[in-house]
Amino acid sequence: MNINIELSNINNHFFLYEENDDESHDNHKKYKTKIINYCFYSINEANISDIIKTFNYYSNNYAVVDDYDYINISQLSEKYIDKLNLTNNQKYLVFKYKNENYVLFNDFLFNLINPKLFIFHVIESFSYILKSLIGLNNNNICFFNLSPQNIVFNLDCGEKPILQNFQLSLQIPNLNTSYITNIINKLEDYTYKPLEVHVLFYLIKNDLHTISSSLIEEISEMFVKNLSILDFFSEKYKESYKVSCISVLKKYINMPKNDIIEDILDNSDKWDVFSISVLYLHIFHNISRVFTLKQSFINKIILELSKNIHSNPGMRRSLENLSEYLESLFNDENDWSYINSLSSSMMPTLFDILDK
């Protein structure tokens, strides 16, 4: 990957070393700053931010680094250096972000106690995030970091969902064994990652040279066990899903490690669609279960999203196709009367389930 990031001239490092402990004052600032190690991950975020900033109206969909520069530690006060545990033998960057009024995904949704309003925002956010992911993929970026923690609602911009945190996102043209190894070594949450990414985890974390038949069965077993949305389906379906996982991975038995990684990286265009399908299956399934909805728009979405958690990436829809299907499904839906009859008394039950 390119490690020679373009640096702009930021006067006095955004006045970073003018300390101010008045939080109320900070809330009125147009920008906020963060000191970060100069490393693969900060360079990755800076480079991806630069690409995103070429999009029209990018700030409506993405929270990226607005500007950045090297920072000279000697210009900082000792108090600030000690507070941040900075050392002279490490290079640092200072990142500047717009100081927007963001609320985390779950915090925003869990404050919507009206079922109708909740369902409206869930459907709208699903559509909006889909378009944001399409924008990234069309510019050779895989977000690869989708989770409730990396989605915020911008209260200053029509309460729209914004994607944030691009340190572990992928620049598709730069994808190779070294690049994905760095990413996998930093990943902590595999909740929204497809089967093939779990294979990368086993290969890279354990420094394996290939994969055996027994390991394939172990990977498939653990993947199915941890993919909690499968609990919405029957035991028979879960068992058939595990068999499918084993079948998909059989081609990797005794294949050299680098060949396996290269083959898996070819499927990176189907990773974000898996992630968003898992996230919203969890939400829509629980909405349907709590409110006992049948033959509704929500159940039709559930059926469609279920196809995108397929163990074979070639069987998943593209993000564009999923977006087109969602729009068509929404436009064809004529009966929304059931939403008006949903009881607010069930919302605490729904939130409790969604938070697990």
C-alpha positions, 0 to 999 in steps of 0.5 A: 500500500502507499505509505507516502501519504499527502500532508497538508499544512495545518497551522499549529497542528490545529492549535492542538497543544493549546489545552482546554479542559472546558468540555462545553467549549469543545462542543462548540468547536467546528473540528476535533483532533486526535493524535494517532501513531504513524502506522499501517492503520493510520495511513490506511485511514488517511488514504481512504479518507482522501478517496472518499473526499472526492465523492460528491457530498461525501459528508452526508454519508461518511465521517472521515479524516478532514485533514492531517499532518505530522506532529512534532512532539517537541512542540507539545507541553510535557503535561500533554505528552504524559497524558497521551503516553507519547514517546520520542521514538514514535512518529505521530499524525494528528487527525482533524475531524468535523465536530458533528452531533453524532449518536451511535446507531443503537442509542439512536434507534433505542430511543424511538419508542413509537413502533411506527417511527422505529420501523421507518428509521430502520428501513430508511437507514437500511436503504441509506447505508446500502447506498453508502456501501455502494458508493465505497465499492464503486470506488474500490473500497470495501468498508469491511467494518460494518457494525452498530459501533461504526454507524452513527446518526448525524443529528445535524444532518436530518438524522441520517446514518453515517459510516465511520472508522476506516482504519480497517477498511480495504483499498481493493486495488492494494489487496494482497497477502501482506495487506489483509494480514495487517487487517486480520491481525487488528480485527477483534469482532467477526460477528459480521464477517462471512465464512471466507474471512473466518478462514483468513483468520485461521490461516493468518492468526495461526500462521498455517501453511494450508488447511486440512479436512479436519480444520475445515470442519472445525471452521465451519462448526465454529462459524455456524455456532457463532452466527447467531442469526441462524438461531431464527432458523430450524435445526435442520436448516442450521445443519444443512448450512454447516454442510454447505460451509464444508462443501464450499471450503473443500477446494482449499484442502492442502492448497498453499496458503497464499493461493487460498488467500488470493482466491478468498480476496477475489470475493471481497466485493461480497463482504459488505453485502454479507455484513449488512444482511447479518446486521439487518436480519437481526433487526428485522427478524426480531421486529417480526417476532416481537410484533408477530408480523406475517406476509408483510414487507418486513418478512419479504426483506427477511427472505431476501437478506437470508440469501445474502448470508450464503456460505458461497459468496458467488450466491450472494447478491451484489449491493446494487442488486439488493438496493434495486430489489429493496426499492422495488419491494418498497414501491410495490407494498400497498398495505402499511396499515399494520404498523399503525396498530403496533403497540408501544408497550412491546418496544422494551421487549424488542430493545432488550432482544436487539441489544443481545 
